[in-house]
Amino acid sequence: MQNLLQSLSESQFLFNFKVFKIKIIIFQFVDLHKRHLLHFKVDQLNFFFFKMGNRAGAIPEDDTTSLDNIKFYSGKIKCKPDNETIDNIHKKWFGQYKFLEVGHGYIQWLFPIREGGMNPQAQPLSKYESELFKKDSELQKKFIKSYKLILDFYGMKLIDEKTGKINRNENNYKHRYYNLNNSFHNYLRITRILKSLGLVGFEHYKKPLIDHFVVEVFQNNELPNTMKSLVKFWIPTLRKESDLKEIENKIYFLTGKKIDRSYYEKEELNWSNTPIFDSKKEK
């Protein structure tokens, strides 16, 4: 494993190719009921990919010319390698669960973040693009459509576009939850989605999504395999202390156990993850 990780770090392109290959090998040839035995190793591998992505390809803060994400959401360019416009994706991909599961090139375009990812043809989100997203209501409307598409894939639905409240999708949640509970690469995707929400103007959508997972995992005993990612990676994406405390208190209420923040994944502070203060008291 150590030699493998060293070889993967030689270049970003090699990294992206091998992560795809390794995941396909793992999940194509292992019986579904045995996949939980690989959860720990896959989580370690995902953690490595996550760290590699943080170091690779970030756009300089003062860059105002790297605009692929804005152009894509504006309909001016197509995503690569799928060669689709954002409008066609929203029209054609809704409910295409098999493709959404095995495709590894679209998630970086639909949910851009500062870090590099598995698709070397997708540009990381720049600080300037983040600011443009937050000011453009048309771009945000299209982003909400992307969010609804991926929520449906996970067996969920957005029931309030103002607050971001999430519910189960009663039409499909049973088989979509089964897939999500046994498809560990989606957990890294959800980390990306949460980060992206905050960077394009929907920081207030994060807590409802995380809250939904908290209720399903700790109260309804659904999606048990997501628990580790929920606590270690998803909850720490909350940038408001008040949101963080509310989620921690809810878990304590449901389980009687307090969350130890030392367990949270820590990232180096940058423009994309600095805390957001609700009031002077939180500073």
N, C-alpha and C positions, 0 to 999 in steps of 0.2 A: 504493500500500500504506500509506503514512504517513497519508493522509487517512482510509483505511478504519479503521486502528487508532485514530485519534482519535475517529471516530464511534462505534466500539464501546465506548469508555470512558465514554460519556455516562451510561449507567446499567447496573446489573447485569442488568435484564430484557432490554434491548436486546442486551447482550453474549451472553446465553444463547441468544437467538433467532438471532442472526447466526452464531454458531459452528456451530450445527446446520445452518443453511442453507448456509454455505460448504463444510462438509465433505461434505454431500450432493452439492453441485454438483461438487466436485473428484473424488469417487470414483464418481459415477454415470455421468459422461460421458467418463471417461478409460479407455482400454483397459488391462486389467490388466497387460500386459507393459510398458506405458509408465509405470506409476505410480511406479516407482523414481526417475524423473526429477523427480518432485514431492516426493520425500522431504525434501529440504533445506528447501523452502519450507513444507511442512506441519509439519516439526519446529520451524521458527521460529514458525509460527502457534500451535502447541501450547505453545511456551515462553511466548508472550504470554498465552495463556489461563491457563496455570499461574500466572503472576505475577498476573494479574487476580484469580484465585481466592484467592490468598494474601492479597490486600488486602480482599476483599469478604466480608462476612457472618460473620466469626468471632464466636462467642459469648463474652461477657465471662467471665473466669476464675471470678468469684465467683457466676455465674449457677447457680441450682439449680432453676429452673422450666422451662427449655427441655428437654423430655423426649421429643420426637417419635421419636428413634431407639430409646429404651428402649420406648416404647409400641408402636412398629412391631414390634420383635423379640419383644415380649411378646404380640403378637396383638391388641392393643387398638385399633389403627388400621391403615388400609390405606395403602400407598404411593401417591403421586400422581406422574404422571397415570395410572398403569396400574391403579389401583384394585384391588390384590390384597393379600391378607394374606401374611405371611411363610410360613405353612404351605402355602398354595396355590401360592406360587411354587416351593417345594421339591418339591411334588407334580407340578406341571404344566409347569414350564419346563425341566426337565432334558432335554437333547438338542434343545431348540428353537433350533438354531443360527442360523437366519435372523433370528429375533426378537432373540436376544441380540446379534447383530451390529449391527442397525440401530437397536435401541432405545437411547435416550439418557437415559431418565429413571429407570432402575432401579438403576444402579450406585451412585448416591449414597446410596440407601437400604440396599442390601446391604452396602456398605463405606463407612460414614461416616468422615469425617476432620474435622479442625479447620477446614479451608479451605472456602470456598464452591465450588460447581461449576456444571455446565451446567444443572442443574435447580433453578429458583428455588423450587420447591415442596418441596424437601428441605432439612431443617434441618442445618447443620453440627453436628458432634459437639462437645458441651460437655465441659469438664474433669470436671464432676460425672458426666455420663453415662459417660465413660471409666472412672471409678472404679467405677460401678455394674456395668458390663459385666464388669470383672475379678473382681468378687465373686460373680457369679451364674452358677452352673454350667449352668443351663438356657439362659440367653442364649448362653453360649459354645457349647453343643451345636448350637444353631440357626445360629450363625455358622459353625461348621465345615461344616454342610450347604451354606451359601451358598458357602463356599470350594470345596467339592467340585464344586458346580454350575459355577462359573466355570473351575475347572481342567479339567473335562471339555470345556468349550467351547474351551479352548486346546490340547486333545490331551494332557492330563496327568492324573495322579491322585495323590491323597494315599494313601500306603501305610502310614503310621504316624501315628496321631493324637497320639501322645505326643511324638514327635520332630519331626514335620512333614516327614518325608522324602517327596520327590516322585520319581515315575517317569513315563516315557511311558505313555500309554494305548494299548496295542498294538491296540485295536479301532478307534481313530479318528485316531491321531496324524498319519498321512500327510496327510489332507485338512485336518485342523485346523491343522497346522503351515503348510501352504500358505496357508491363509487368514490366519493370524497374521503370516506373513512379508510379506504384501501388504496388511495392514490396519493402517495406522500409528496410527489413533486409539486402538487397543487398547493402545498403549504408554503413553499417558497414564493409561488405566484401570489398568494394572499398577502404575504409580507410586502411584496411589490405594490399590490393594489392599495393597501393601506397607506403606504408612503406616497403614492401618486395622488390619492385623494387630497392629502394635505397640501401638495405642491401646486395643484391647479384650482384651488379655491374651495375645497370641500373638507377642510379640517373637521368641521362639525359632523361629517358623515362617519368618521372613524369610530367614535364611541358607540353609536347604534349597532354597527356591524360587530364590533368586539362584544358588546353586551349580548347580542343574539347568540354568539358562540358560547359565552359564559352560561347563559340559561340552558342552552341545548346540552352542553357538556356536564355542568355541575348540578343541574336541576332535573333535566329530562333524560340523562344518561344516554344521549345520542353523541355521535362523532367522538368516541373516546380517544381515538388515535391522534386527534388534533390537539389534545390537552397540552402536550409539551410545547408545541409551536405557539399555541395561544398564550401561554404564560411567558415563555422565554423570548419570543420574537414579536408577537402581535401587540400585546399590551404595551410594551415599551415604545411603540410608534406614536403613542399619544403624547402630544407636545404640551398639553395643558395639565398642570398639576391637579386642578379640580377634577378633570376627567379621569386622571389616573387614580386619584383617591376614591372616586365614586365606583370605579370598576373593582378596585381592591376591596372596598367595603362590601360590595355585593358578593364577591367570592367568599369573604369571611362569613357573611350572613348565611350563605348556602352550604358552606362546608365546615365552618367553625375553625378554619385554619387561616392564618395570616400569610400573605405573600412576602417572602424575603426578597427585597429588591436587588440583592447581590446576585440573584439568579438571572436577572434581566440581562439580555445581550446589550453590551455597551458599544456605541460607535463614537468615533471622533466627531466632535462638534464641527459643523459646517453650516452654510447658509440654508441647507435643506432640513436640518433637524434641531435647530436651536429652540429652546423652550419658548412657549407663548404664555405670557402672564395675563391672567384675568384682572388682576388688581395689583396695587403697590404692595399689598400684604404678602403676596406670593413671591416677591423678589427677594 
